[in-house]
Amino acid sequence: MTELKPCPFCGGKAYFHKPWRVKGTALYDRIGVECEHCGAFPYQVMVYQFKSLEDKQAAAAEQWNRRAK
């Protein structure tokens, strides 16, 4: 399972949303990460529907785990 860094806004614990279908297309899902504490939900990524859940979570984690240098 892909690890998530703490929330960049409050330091709270983050979790993956369940993937949901993009309206108007049958080929892509959206997945995102949200903070349990403050509710930050800044990133949603579109991923090919037939990818595994692990691949979808890895795509969302890549965005969530980015930090400015």
Secondary structure, 3 states (H helix, E strand, C coil): CCCCCCCCCCCCCEEECCCEECCCCCCEEEEEEEECCCCCCCCEEEEECCCCHHHHHHHHHHHHCCCCC
